Structures are given as C-alpha cells and as structure tokens.
C-alpha cells in the first residue's frame, strides 16, 4: 500500500501520464540499491574469510598469472 501522503504529493508534483513512469523508476532505483547492499555484504563476508595479502604479494601473484598465459 502506498501512503496517502505520498499519493497526494505524487499527484501534486507529477503530471498525469508521467506518474507511472516516476513510480516505476523509483522502485527500480530502490531495488538496485538493495541489490548493491546485499552484494556489498556478501563481498565483505568473503573478504573476512580470505587471507590478507600485501600489495607486493598481489603484484607477485598477478605477474605469475600473466607469465603463465
């Protein structure tokens, strides 16, 4: 359910014929924000389980990987 205050504000600010588009875009933006938040949480969880590497160690691994190709 959409709160009456939001409906009234939508009707006041957005002309008829554009309201559906505005609502759909707002929902899409919010869903994308939620997806980004979930992915960030997953990445942070993976990071906590992974060993920390120094910059030198990362560079060495990358060089070794590139050399193998």
Secondary structure, DSSP 8 states (H G I E B T S, - for coil): ---HHHHHHHHHHS-TTTHHHHHHHHHHHHHHHHHHHHHHHHHHHHHHHS----HHHHHHHHHHHHHH-
